[in-house]
Amino acid sequence: MATPDDCVDDIFQPGGRLRADLLNPLAFEAFKEGIRLASETRWDSVRSPHVFMGLLAKPDNGVRLWGQRLQADLPRLLSQFQELFHQDEGEDEPFLTLNREFLSDNVIRLLREAKQRAYEHDRKQVTPMDLLICLLTTSNSIVADCFERIGVTAAKLTEQAVIAEHTARENDRGERTARG
C-alpha cells in the first residue's frame, strides 16, 4: 500500500491533482494553456498534442528559439495543430482540470519523463523545454509523427530543441551577469 511519503516522488498529489510545484511557472502556464486548448478543440481529456499546442501558445525563450531554428512560425503551427486535432463531435466546452483523470496515459508518461529529465539536469522543476524534448523523443509520439509526415524527423526536431535549450540557458546567464 502506498504511503503519503511515496507520493512525494510522484507527479500527482494523493487526490489525483497534478503537483504544480514540479513545473516551473512557464511550464505550468503552457500546461494550463494546453488544457484550455484541449477543451476548445472538444476533447474530453488532455492528450500530448494539446501539451504541444500549449507550448506553442505560451512559448518561453527556448521554445521560441527552437521555432526560429526550424524557421517555423509558431502561431501558424499552433493554428495547424488546432485544426488537425479539432473534433466536430463532443461537448462544446468539456470540463478539464489539472487532475489525473483528465490526462491521457501518454501525457502522464510525458510528465514523468520530463520530471526525470529535469532531475538529470539538476533542476527541481520541469521546464517547457523538458516537456518539448520529451514530447519529441517519446516512442509513438503523435506530435513527432505529424512532423515526420511532412519530412521533418524527430531526430532533427530534438537536435534543434537541445541546441535551442542550450542557447536559451546561455542567453539567460548572460542577462543575469549583465544585470549584475
C-alpha positions as CSV (number, residue, x, y, z in Angstrom):
1,M,0.0,0.0,0.0
2,A,1.3,3.5,-0.9
3,T,2.1,5.8,2.0
4,P,1.9,9.6,1.9
5,D,5.7,9.7,1.6
6,D,5.6,7.6,-1.6
7,C,3.5,10.3,-3.2
8,V,6.3,12.9,-2.8
9,D,8.1,11.4,-5.8
10,D,5.0,11.2,-7.9
11,I,3.7,13.9,-10.2
12,F,0.3,13.8,-8.5
13,Q,-1.0,14.6,-5.1
14,P,-2.8,11.8,-3.3
15,G,-6.2,13.1,-4.6
16,G,-5.0,13.0,-8.2
17,R,-4.3,16.7,-8.6
18,L,-1.1,17.5,-10.6
19,R,1.7,18.7,-8.4
20,A,2.1,22.2,-9.8
21,D,5.3,22.7,-7.8
22,L,7.0,20.3,-10.2
23,L,6.6,22.6,-13.1
24,N,8.4,26.0,-13.3
25,P,6.0,28.9,-13.8
26,L,6.4,29.0,-17.6
27,A,5.8,25.2,-18.0
28,F,2.8,25.5,-15.7
29,E,1.3,28.3,-17.8
30,A,2.0,26.3,-21.0
31,F,0.4,23.2,-19.5
32,K,-2.7,25.1,-18.4
33,E,-3.0,26.5,-21.9
34,G,-2.8,23.0,-23.3
35,I,-5.8,22.1,-21.1
36,R,-7.7,25.1,-22.3
37,L,-6.9,24.1,-25.9
38,A,-8.0,20.5,-25.3
39,S,-11.3,21.9,-24.2
40,E,-11.5,24.3,-27.1
41,T,-10.9,21.5,-29.6
42,R,-13.6,19.5,-27.9
43,W,-11.6,16.7,-26.3
44,D,-12.7,15.2,-23.0
45,S,-9.1,14.5,-22.0
46,V,-5.7,16.2,-22.4
47,R,-3.5,14.5,-25.0
48,S,0.1,15.1,-25.9
49,P,-0.8,17.3,-28.9
50,H,-2.6,19.6,-26.5
51,V,0.6,19.9,-24.4
52,F,2.5,20.8,-27.6
53,M,-0.2,23.3,-28.5
54,G,0.2,24.9,-25.0
55,L,3.9,25.2,-25.5
56,L,3.3,26.9,-28.8
57,A,0.7,29.2,-27.4
58,K,2.8,30.2,-24.4
59,P,6.4,29.8,-25.7
60,D,9.3,30.5,-23.4
61,N,12.7,31.7,-24.9
62,G,13.8,28.1,-25.6
63,V,10.6,27.2,-27.5
64,R,10.9,30.5,-29.4
65,L,14.5,29.7,-30.3
66,W,13.5,26.2,-31.3
67,G,10.9,27.6,-33.7
68,Q,13.4,30.1,-35.1
69,R,16.0,27.3,-35.7
70,L,13.3,25.3,-37.6
71,Q,12.2,28.5,-39.4
72,A,8.7,27.8,-38.1
73,D,6.0,30.4,-37.5
74,L,4.8,29.3,-34.0
75,P,1.3,30.9,-34.2
76,R,0.8,29.3,-37.6
77,L,2.0,26.0,-36.4
78,L,-0.4,26.3,-33.4
79,S,-3.3,27.0,-35.7
80,Q,-2.4,24.0,-37.9
81,F,-2.4,21.7,-34.8
82,Q,-5.7,23.2,-33.6
83,E,-7.3,22.4,-37.0
84,L,-5.7,19.0,-37.1
85,F,-6.9,18.0,-33.6
86,H,-10.3,19.7,-33.6
87,Q,-13.2,17.4,-33.1
88,D,-16.5,18.3,-34.6
89,E,-18.3,16.0,-32.2
90,G,-18.1,16.1,-28.5
91,E,-19.1,18.6,-25.8
92,D,-18.9,22.2,-26.7
93,E,-16.8,23.0,-23.6
94,P,-15.8,19.8,-21.8
95,F,-14.7,20.3,-18.2
96,L,-11.0,19.6,-17.8
97,T,-8.7,20.3,-14.9
98,L,-5.2,19.6,-13.7
99,N,-6.2,16.2,-12.4
100,R,-5.0,12.7,-13.3
101,E,-8.4,11.6,-14.5
102,F,-8.4,14.2,-17.3
103,L,-4.9,13.4,-18.6
104,S,-4.2,10.6,-21.1
105,D,-1.7,7.9,-20.3
106,N,0.7,9.4,-22.8
107,V,0.5,12.8,-21.0
108,I,1.1,11.2,-17.6
109,R,4.1,9.3,-19.1
110,L,5.3,12.6,-20.7
111,L,5.1,14.4,-17.3
112,R,7.1,11.7,-15.6
113,E,9.7,11.6,-18.3
114,A,10.0,15.4,-18.2
115,K,10.4,15.3,-14.4
116,Q,13.1,12.7,-14.7
117,R,14.9,14.8,-17.4
118,A,14.8,17.9,-15.1
119,Y,16.3,15.9,-12.3
120,E,19.0,14.5,-14.6
121,H,19.9,18.1,-15.4
122,D,20.0,19.1,-11.7
123,R,16.7,21.0,-11.8
124,K,13.9,20.6,-9.3
125,Q,11.2,21.8,-11.7
126,V,10.2,20.8,-15.2
127,T,10.8,23.5,-17.9
128,P,8.9,24.0,-21.2
129,M,12.0,22.5,-22.9
130,D,11.8,19.4,-20.8
131,L,8.2,18.9,-22.0
132,L,9.1,19.7,-25.6
133,I,12.1,17.4,-25.8
134,C,10.2,14.5,-24.1
135,L,7.3,15.1,-26.4
136,L,9.6,14.7,-29.4
137,T,11.6,11.7,-28.1
138,T,8.9,9.5,-26.6
139,S,8.1,6.4,-28.6
140,N,5.0,6.6,-30.8
141,S,4.8,10.4,-30.4
142,I,1.8,11.8,-32.2
143,V,3.5,15.2,-32.4
144,A,6.7,13.8,-33.9
145,D,4.6,11.7,-36.3
146,C,2.9,14.8,-37.6
147,F,6.3,16.3,-38.4
148,E,7.6,13.1,-39.9
149,R,4.7,13.2,-42.4
150,I,6.0,16.5,-43.8
151,G,9.6,15.2,-43.9
152,V,11.0,16.6,-40.6
153,T,12.4,13.8,-38.5
154,A,12.0,13.5,-34.7
155,A,15.8,13.4,-34.5
156,K,16.1,16.8,-36.3
157,L,13.4,18.3,-34.1
158,T,15.1,17.0,-31.0
159,E,18.5,18.2,-32.0
160,Q,17.2,21.7,-32.7
161,A,15.4,21.7,-29.3
162,V,18.5,20.7,-27.4
163,I,20.5,23.4,-29.2
164,A,17.8,26.0,-28.5
165,E,17.6,24.9,-24.9
166,H,21.4,25.4,-24.5
167,T,21.3,28.7,-26.3
168,A,18.4,30.0,-24.2
169,R,20.2,28.9,-21.0
170,E,23.4,30.7,-22.1
171,N,21.4,33.9,-23.0
172,D,19.7,33.8,-19.6
173,R,23.1,33.5,-17.9
174,G,24.4,36.4,-19.9
175,E,21.4,38.6,-19.0
176,R,21.8,37.8,-15.3
177,T,25.5,38.6,-15.4
178,A,24.9,41.9,-17.2
179,R,22.3,42.9,-14.5
180,G,25.0,42.0,-12.0
